[in-house]
Amino acid sequence: MEFFFDLRFALVSNFWQPQIVSLRNIHMGNLSQLLNDIRRCDVCAYAAPPMPREPRPILSSHHKSKIRIISQAPGNLAFQSGVPFSDPSGVRLRDWLGVNEATFYDARNFAITPIGFCFPGYDKNGGDLPPRKECAPLWQDSLSARLPLVELTLLVGGYAQKHVLGKTAKPRLTDTVQNWRDYGPDFLPLPHPSWRNNSWIKKNDWFDDTLIELKRRVDELVERA
């Protein structure tokens, strides 16, 4: 699968080693070149405040991707492995989607392009910090322009929903997710699959109906492995 090849190539080539990307070239070239540019990006290392860790952008996409996942940012386990959603959140997300790992990590099915491409570190309470503000304005529009076959974009978590939906997002994530029909058929908002949302999932039992629709859309679009 091209996704795993891309990640391993990134690992051996040290794409995340600090390099300054020429901003004037960001919107040039094809998808492969854009992915290379993103994986070399270290703009956050020179921002204020700088990234608390060495930048290591993690994403996957293919020009044939049918579903796009825009989440918040990779977690620490993904940072260590270089594979997005290689953690319990990913297990839950794949269960929501009704797909196995092989189908999920086939970039022809799913493009994974979070709001922030690097693990941002932990806050004082041990939770993940918000996605870095530098990433999305720099890269998301260019990715969108190079993913012409995407028919469904999953907005996973409040950061993704606010960035993409703007003023049409509801004040509360719960209301945005519950009113998912307002954003279809192009977008489907979801909570983050983190264990920190276990109580939210138990409390909002109507979310089961949302998952039925999610699985139906996924069935229509993906090629299963």
C-alpha positions as CSV (number, residue, x, y, z in Angstrom):
1,M,0.0,0.0,0.0
2,E,1.3,3.4,-1.0
3,F,0.6,4.9,2.4
4,F,3.0,2.6,4.3
5,F,5.6,3.1,1.6
6,D,5.3,6.8,2.0
7,L,5.7,6.7,5.7
8,R,8.7,4.4,5.6
9,F,10.3,6.6,3.0
10,A,9.7,9.6,5.2
11,L,11.3,7.8,8.1
12,V,14.5,6.8,6.3
13,S,14.7,10.1,4.5
14,N,14.3,12.1,7.7
15,F,11.7,14.4,6.2
16,W,10.9,15.8,9.6
17,Q,14.4,17.0,10.2
18,P,14.3,20.8,10.6
19,Q,14.3,22.5,7.3
20,I,12.8,25.8,6.2
21,V,10.3,25.4,3.5
22,S,10.1,28.1,0.8
23,L,6.6,29.5,1.4
24,R,6.4,30.8,-2.2
25,N,6.6,27.2,-3.5
26,I,3.8,25.8,-1.2
27,H,1.0,26.2,-3.8
28,M,3.1,24.9,-6.7
29,G,3.5,21.3,-8.0
30,N,1.5,18.1,-7.7
31,L,0.3,16.2,-4.6
32,S,3.5,14.2,-4.2
33,Q,5.5,17.4,-4.1
34,L,3.1,19.0,-1.7
35,L,3.3,16.0,0.7
36,N,7.1,16.2,0.6
37,D,6.9,19.9,1.4
38,I,4.6,19.3,4.3
39,R,6.8,16.5,5.7
40,R,9.8,18.8,5.6
41,C,7.9,21.7,7.2
42,D,9.3,23.1,10.5
43,V,7.6,26.5,10.5
44,C,6.3,25.9,14.0
45,A,9.9,25.5,15.3
46,Y,10.5,29.2,14.6
47,A,7.1,30.4,15.8
48,A,6.3,32.0,19.1
49,P,6.0,30.0,21.2
50,P,8.0,27.3,19.3
51,M,7.0,23.7,19.2
52,P,8.0,22.0,22.4
53,R,9.2,19.0,20.4
54,E,11.0,18.5,17.1
55,P,8.5,18.8,14.2
56,R,7.4,15.5,12.7
57,P,4.5,16.1,10.3
58,I,2.3,13.0,9.9
59,L,-0.3,12.7,7.2
60,S,-1.4,10.5,4.3
61,S,-3.3,11.2,1.1
62,H,-3.6,10.0,-2.5
63,H,-4.9,11.8,-5.6
64,K,-7.6,9.1,-5.7
65,S,-8.7,9.4,-2.0
66,K,-12.5,9.2,-1.6
67,I,-12.8,10.1,2.1
68,R,-10.8,12.8,3.9
69,I,-10.3,12.7,7.6
70,I,-9.6,16.1,9.2
71,S,-8.9,15.6,12.8
72,Q,-7.0,17.8,15.3
73,A,-3.3,16.6,15.5
74,P,-1.4,13.3,16.0
75,G,-1.1,12.0,19.5
76,N,2.1,10.9,21.1
77,L,1.9,7.3,20.0
78,A,1.4,8.4,16.4
79,F,4.4,10.8,16.9
80,Q,6.5,7.8,18.0
81,S,5.4,5.4,15.2
82,G,5.0,7.9,12.3
83,V,1.6,6.4,11.6
84,P,-1.6,8.4,12.1
85,F,-4.2,7.0,14.5
86,S,-1.9,4.2,15.6
87,D,-3.4,4.3,19.0
88,P,-6.6,3.4,20.9
89,S,-8.3,6.4,19.3
90,G,-7.5,4.9,15.9
91,V,-9.0,1.6,17.0
92,R,-12.2,3.3,18.0
93,L,-12.3,5.4,14.8
94,R,-11.9,2.3,12.6
95,D,-14.7,0.7,14.5
96,W,-16.9,3.7,13.9
97,L,-16.1,3.5,10.2
98,G,-16.5,-0.2,10.0
99,V,-13.2,-0.9,8.3
100,N,-10.0,-2.8,9.1
101,E,-6.5,-1.4,9.2
102,A,-5.7,-2.4,5.7
103,T,-8.7,-0.6,4.3
104,F,-8.1,2.4,6.6
105,Y,-4.5,2.9,5.7
106,D,-5.0,2.6,2.0
107,A,-4.7,6.2,1.1
108,R,-6.8,5.7,-2.0
109,N,-9.7,5.2,0.4
110,F,-8.8,7.7,3.2
111,A,-6.8,10.9,3.2
112,I,-5.7,11.8,6.7
113,T,-4.9,15.5,6.9
114,P,-5.2,16.8,10.4
115,I,-5.5,20.5,11.3
116,G,-2.0,20.2,12.9
117,F,0.4,17.7,11.4
118,C,2.7,17.4,14.4
119,F,2.1,16.1,18.0
120,P,1.9,19.5,19.9
121,G,2.9,18.1,23.3
122,Y,1.0,17.9,26.6
123,D,-0.7,20.5,28.7
124,K,-0.2,20.8,32.5
125,N,-3.1,18.3,33.0
126,G,-1.6,15.6,30.8
127,G,-3.9,16.2,27.8
128,D,-2.8,17.0,24.3
129,L,-2.2,20.7,23.6
130,P,-4.3,22.2,20.8
131,P,-3.1,21.9,17.2
132,R,-0.5,24.4,16.2
133,K,-2.1,27.5,14.6
134,E,0.6,27.7,11.9
135,C,-0.4,24.4,10.1
136,A,-3.9,24.8,8.8
137,P,-3.6,28.2,7.1
138,L,-0.4,27.1,5.4
139,W,-1.4,23.8,4.0
140,Q,-5.1,22.8,4.1
141,D,-6.3,24.8,1.1
142,S,-3.4,23.4,-1.0
143,L,-4.4,19.9,0.0
144,S,-8.0,20.5,-0.8
145,A,-7.1,21.6,-4.3
146,R,-5.1,18.4,-4.9
147,L,-7.8,16.0,-3.6
148,P,-10.5,16.3,-6.4
149,L,-12.1,12.9,-5.9
150,V,-13.0,13.3,-2.1
151,E,-16.7,12.9,-1.7
152,L,-16.9,12.9,2.1
153,T,-14.9,14.8,4.6
154,L,-15.0,13.7,8.2
155,L,-14.5,16.5,10.7
156,V,-13.2,14.8,13.8
157,G,-13.3,17.0,16.9
158,G,-14.1,20.7,17.6
159,Y,-10.9,22.2,16.1
160,A,-11.5,20.6,12.7
161,Q,-15.2,21.6,12.8
162,K,-14.5,25.2,13.7
163,H,-11.8,25.5,11.0
164,V,-13.7,24.0,8.2
165,L,-17.3,25.0,9.0
166,G,-16.5,28.4,10.4
167,K,-19.6,30.3,11.5
168,T,-21.9,27.5,10.4
169,A,-20.6,25.3,13.2
170,K,-22.8,25.3,16.3
171,P,-21.5,26.8,19.5
172,R,-21.1,23.4,21.1
173,L,-19.6,20.3,19.5
174,T,-22.5,18.2,20.7
175,D,-24.9,20.4,18.7
176,T,-22.7,20.3,15.6
177,V,-22.4,16.5,15.6
178,Q,-26.1,16.0,16.4
179,N,-27.1,18.3,13.5
180,W,-24.8,16.5,11.0
181,R,-27.5,16.6,8.3
182,D,-27.0,20.4,8.1
183,Y,-23.5,19.8,6.7
184,G,-24.1,16.9,4.3
185,P,-23.5,15.4,2.0
186,D,-19.9,16.8,1.8
187,F,-19.1,16.9,5.5
188,L,-19.9,14.7,8.5
189,P,-18.9,16.1,11.9
190,L,-17.8,13.6,14.6
191,P,-16.5,13.8,18.2
192,H,-12.9,12.8,18.7
193,P,-12.6,9.1,19.3
194,S,-10.3,9.6,22.4
195,W,-11.0,7.7,25.6
196,R,-11.4,11.1,27.1
197,N,-14.8,11.2,25.4
198,N,-16.1,8.0,26.8
199,S,-18.6,9.8,29.1
200,W,-19.7,11.9,26.1
201,I,-20.4,8.8,24.0
202,K,-22.3,7.1,26.9
203,K,-24.4,10.3,27.5
204,N,-25.3,10.9,23.9
205,D,-26.9,7.6,22.9
206,W,-28.3,9.3,19.7
207,F,-24.8,9.1,18.3
208,D,-25.4,5.5,17.4
209,D,-27.7,6.7,14.7
210,T,-24.9,9.0,13.4
211,L,-22.6,6.0,13.2
212,I,-25.2,4.1,11.1
213,E,-25.1,6.9,8.5
214,L,-21.3,7.0,8.7
215,K,-20.9,3.3,8.0
216,R,-23.4,3.6,5.1
217,R,-21.4,6.4,3.5
218,V,-18.1,4.6,4.0
219,D,-19.6,1.4,2.4
220,E,-20.5,3.4,-0.7
221,L,-17.1,4.9,-1.2
222,V,-14.2,2.6,0.0
223,E,-12.6,-0.4,-1.6
224,R,-12.2,-2.9,1.1
225,A,-9.0,-4.9,1.6
